[in-house]
Amino acid sequence: MIEKLSDEARSAALSGLPDWTHDAERDAITRQFRFADFSEAFAFMTRAALLAEKMDHHPEWFNVYNKVEVTLITHDCDGLSERDVAMAKAMDGFA
Ligand SMILES: C[C@H](O)[C@H](O)[C@H]1CNC2=NC(N)=NC(=O)C2=N1
């Protein structure tokens, strides 16, 4: 069973993810990505989707044209886990 990050671990993780916002109500993290156009946005989503399948860890996201709004949370622990941090870091790398 995957565990929620402690307050200390979450603070440390968030300092390494400066473009992400912590939603305290859900204990999730969110970030909005903007790309040059839809093709770039969808290429990003494709990379993220392939990794998500591999990790069995799927983003909540919303796309319009060049904008992708992402929310990461671990349903299994109803909050933020190491898996969300790993996915966020990978998404930052893909963008
Ligand atoms: C059954 C399946 O393994 C689970 O539902 C996985 C799939 N993808 C998931 N994705 C996310 N973001 N959180 C989860 O807890 C999660 N659990």
The ligand as a MOL file (V3000), in Angstrom:
LIG
                    3D

  0  0  0     0  0            999 V3000
M  V30 BEGIN CTAB
M  V30 COUNTS 17 18 0 0 0
M  V30 BEGIN ATOM
M  V30 1 C -6.2050 -0.3620 -10.3070 0
M  V30 2 C -5.0760 0.5690 -10.6520 0
M  V30 3 O -3.8410 -0.0260 -10.4640 0
M  V30 4 C -5.1380 1.8100 -9.7900 0
M  V30 5 O -6.4050 2.4020 -9.9220 0
M  V30 6 C -4.0350 2.8140 -10.1390 0
M  V30 7 C -4.1580 3.3210 -11.5560 0
M  V30 8 N -3.7320 4.6850 -11.7190 0
M  V30 9 C -3.6470 5.5470 -10.7100 0
M  V30 10 N -3.3870 6.8140 -10.9180 0
M  V30 11 C -3.3260 7.7130 -9.9530 0
M  V30 12 N -3.0500 8.9760 -10.2390 0
M  V30 13 N -3.5250 7.3460 -8.6850 0
M  V30 14 C -3.7890 6.0760 -8.3520 0
M  V30 15 O -3.9540 5.7810 -7.1710 0
M  V30 16 C -3.8440 5.1120 -9.3890 0
M  V30 17 N -4.0820 3.8270 -9.1450 0
M  V30 END ATOM
M  V30 BEGIN BOND
M  V30 1 1 1 2
M  V30 2 1 2 3
M  V30 3 1 2 4
M  V30 4 1 4 5
M  V30 5 1 4 6
M  V30 6 1 6 7
M  V30 7 1 6 17
M  V30 8 1 7 8
M  V30 9 1 8 9
M  V30 10 2 9 10
M  V30 11 1 9 16
M  V30 12 1 10 11
M  V30 13 1 11 12
M  V30 14 2 11 13
M  V30 15 1 13 14
M  V30 16 2 14 15
M  V30 17 1 14 16
M  V30 18 2 16 17
M  V30 END BOND
M  V30 END CTAB
M  END
